[in-house]
């Protein structure tokens, strides 16, 4: 199985997380503060330099005030 950092699904995840953050009117710094992480953490997963595990995905969704199940469903549906 190829690494998932450069796949279409990974790019869709990056776009979903970026779009959700922007739609919420949040900066990378604001999301990072909510996560207790540096701004570079957000920049790296949005820019495709870093993969996320499931727990990180859930924490990010919660920091964005979005149901992680809805985000996951949107990712799978490709909407």
Secondary structure, DSSP 4 states (H G I P E B T S, - for coil): ---STTSHHHHHHHHHHHHHHHHTT--HHHHHHHHTS-HHHHHHHHHTSS---HHHHHHHHHHTT--HHHHHHHHHHT-
